[in-house]
Amino acid sequence: MKLFPAWTILCFLLCLQHGAPGNTAAAAHPYYVSVTEIDYNASQKEIEVACKIFTDDFEQTLKSVYNTKVDLYKPADKKLLDRQISTYIEKHLKLNIAGKNTTLSYAGYEIEGEAAWCYFSVPGIQPFRSIQIFNDLLYSYKKEQVNLVHVKISGERKSTRLSFPDTDATLQF
């Protein structure tokens, strides 16, 4: 399914709904959305992946999965948190190129406002025209979760929207 301009407006409204970090009103927001950007860098033969996830939702999910306190803004143990983020996303976001599963390589995360950008790469990828995506990020936290996925290859961008319980999409270029 293509991403329509209405989703752009929805994402903007979502940003307004999430108050400042630590604002308890933000916990009751009505929309649960993540955005995953997948770009193929042909000159490097590498896929670059960036996942934008709202911090309050992500912290609650990681807390539930790892049964520990999670603070993305001020982690008590940054190396442990990096392992938790990497392991969680690698389990819940999978890419298949030319019939082969890829392995995401975690590069780190950064905070931007009320969201965490988590970065990955997949080296050694030959040019391709089709990508299969599995994405169930945060589905265990909220059944209302919507995961937007944008894929860009050679300047061409295609998008899809996955809503619980849908987890799989294939994009052809």
C-alpha positions as CSV (number, residue, x, y, z in Angstrom):
1,M,0.0,0.0,0.0
2,K,1.4,3.4,-0.9
3,L,1.8,6.1,1.7
4,F,-0.7,8.9,1.1
5,P,-0.3,12.6,2.2
6,A,-2.8,12.1,4.9
7,W,-0.2,10.0,6.7
8,T,2.1,12.9,6.7
9,I,-0.5,15.0,8.4
10,L,-1.1,12.1,10.9
11,C,2.6,11.9,11.7
12,F,2.7,15.7,12.3
13,L,-0.3,15.5,14.6
14,L,1.3,12.5,16.4
15,C,4.3,14.7,17.1
16,L,2.1,17.3,18.6
17,Q,0.3,14.7,20.7
18,H,3.6,13.5,22.3
19,G,4.4,16.1,24.9
20,A,7.8,17.0,26.1
21,P,10.0,14.2,27.5
22,G,8.8,13.2,30.9
23,N,5.3,14.7,30.3
24,T,2.9,12.1,31.7
25,A,0.2,13.3,29.3
26,A,2.3,11.9,26.5
27,A,1.7,8.4,27.8
28,A,-2.0,8.6,26.8
29,H,-1.4,9.6,23.2
30,P,-3.9,8.2,20.7
31,Y,-1.5,7.2,17.9
32,Y,1.3,4.6,17.9
33,V,3.6,5.0,14.9
34,S,7.2,4.1,14.0
35,V,9.0,5.0,10.8
36,T,11.6,2.9,9.2
37,E,13.8,4.4,6.4
38,I,15.6,1.9,4.2
39,D,18.1,3.3,1.7
40,Y,20.2,1.4,-0.7
41,N,23.7,3.0,-1.2
42,A,24.8,1.5,-4.5
43,S,28.3,2.9,-4.4
44,Q,28.9,1.3,-1.1
45,K,26.8,-1.8,-1.9
46,E,25.1,-1.3,1.5
47,I,21.7,-0.9,2.9
48,E,21.3,1.9,5.4
49,V,18.4,1.5,7.9
50,A,17.1,4.1,10.3
51,C,14.1,3.4,12.6
52,K,12.3,6.3,14.3
53,I,10.4,5.2,17.4
54,F,8.8,7.4,20.0
55,T,10.9,7.1,23.2
56,D,8.0,6.5,25.7
57,D,6.6,3.6,23.6
58,F,10.1,2.2,23.0
59,E,11.1,2.5,26.7
60,Q,7.9,0.7,27.8
61,T,8.5,-2.1,25.2
62,L,12.1,-2.6,26.1
63,K,11.2,-2.6,29.8
64,S,8.6,-5.3,29.2
65,V,10.9,-7.4,27.1
66,Y,14.0,-7.2,29.3
67,N,12.2,-6.8,32.7
68,T,14.5,-3.8,33.6
69,K,14.3,-0.1,33.9
70,V,15.0,1.7,30.6
71,D,15.9,5.3,30.1
72,L,16.9,6.2,26.5
73,Y,17.7,9.8,27.5
74,K,20.1,9.0,30.4
75,P,21.0,5.3,30.3
76,A,22.6,3.8,33.4
77,D,24.5,1.4,31.3
78,K,24.8,2.5,27.6
79,K,26.5,-0.7,26.4
80,L,23.7,-2.8,27.9
81,L,21.0,-0.5,26.4
82,D,22.7,-0.7,23.0
83,R,22.6,-4.5,23.1
84,Q,19.0,-4.4,24.1
85,I,18.0,-2.1,21.3
86,S,20.0,-4.0,18.8
87,T,18.7,-7.4,19.8
88,Y,15.1,-6.2,20.0
89,I,15.1,-4.5,16.6
90,E,17.0,-7.3,14.9
91,K,14.3,-9.7,16.1
92,H,11.4,-7.5,15.0
93,L,12.7,-6.0,11.7
94,K,14.0,-8.4,9.0
95,L,14.9,-7.8,5.4
96,N,15.1,-10.4,2.7
97,I,16.9,-9.6,-0.6
98,A,16.9,-12.0,-3.5
99,G,15.5,-14.8,-1.3
100,K,18.2,-14.3,1.3
101,N,17.7,-13.0,4.8
102,T,20.1,-10.2,5.7
103,T,21.8,-9.5,9.0
104,L,21.4,-6.0,10.4
105,S,24.5,-4.4,11.9
106,Y,23.7,-2.0,14.7
107,A,25.5,1.4,14.5
108,G,23.8,3.1,17.5
109,Y,21.0,5.4,18.3
110,E,20.3,9.1,19.0
111,I,17.5,11.1,20.5
112,E,15.7,13.7,18.5
113,G,12.9,15.4,20.5
114,E,10.6,12.7,21.7
115,A,11.9,10.0,19.4
116,A,14.9,7.7,19.2
117,W,16.5,7.1,15.8
118,C,18.1,3.6,15.7
119,Y,20.7,3.0,12.9
120,F,21.7,-0.2,11.2
121,S,23.5,-1.2,8.0
122,V,23.7,-4.3,5.8
123,P,27.0,-4.4,3.9
124,G,27.8,-6.5,0.8
125,I,24.4,-6.1,-1.0
126,Q,24.3,-6.3,-4.8
127,P,21.8,-4.2,-6.7
128,F,18.2,-5.6,-6.3
129,R,14.7,-4.8,-7.5
130,S,12.6,-6.5,-4.8
131,I,12.7,-6.4,-1.0
132,Q,10.7,-8.4,1.5
133,I,10.2,-6.7,4.9
134,F,9.1,-8.2,8.2
135,N,8.3,-5.5,10.7
136,D,6.3,-6.0,14.0
137,L,8.1,-3.3,16.0
138,L,6.2,-2.5,19.2
139,Y,3.2,-4.8,18.3
140,S,3.6,-6.5,21.7
141,Y,3.2,-3.0,23.4
142,K,0.1,-1.7,21.6
143,K,-2.1,-3.5,19.1
144,E,-2.9,0.0,17.6
145,Q,0.8,0.2,16.5
146,V,1.3,1.3,12.9
147,N,4.7,0.8,11.2
148,L,5.5,3.0,8.2
149,V,8.3,1.7,6.0
150,H,10.0,3.8,3.2
151,V,12.5,2.1,0.8
152,K,14.7,4.1,-1.5
153,I,16.7,2.6,-4.4
154,S,18.4,4.6,-7.1
155,G,16.3,7.7,-6.2
156,E,13.0,5.8,-6.4
157,R,11.1,5.7,-3.2
158,K,8.3,3.4,-2.3
159,S,6.4,3.1,1.0
160,T,4.1,0.8,2.8
161,R,2.1,0.8,6.1
162,L,1.9,-2.2,8.3
163,S,-0.8,-2.3,11.1
164,F,-1.3,-5.0,13.6
165,P,-1.5,-7.9,12.8
166,D,0.1,-7.4,9.4
167,T,3.9,-7.9,9.5
168,D,5.0,-8.5,6.0
169,A,5.4,-6.4,2.8
170,T,7.2,-6.8,-0.5
171,L,8.2,-3.8,-2.5
172,Q,9.1,-4.1,-6.2
173,F,11.3,-1.5,-8.0
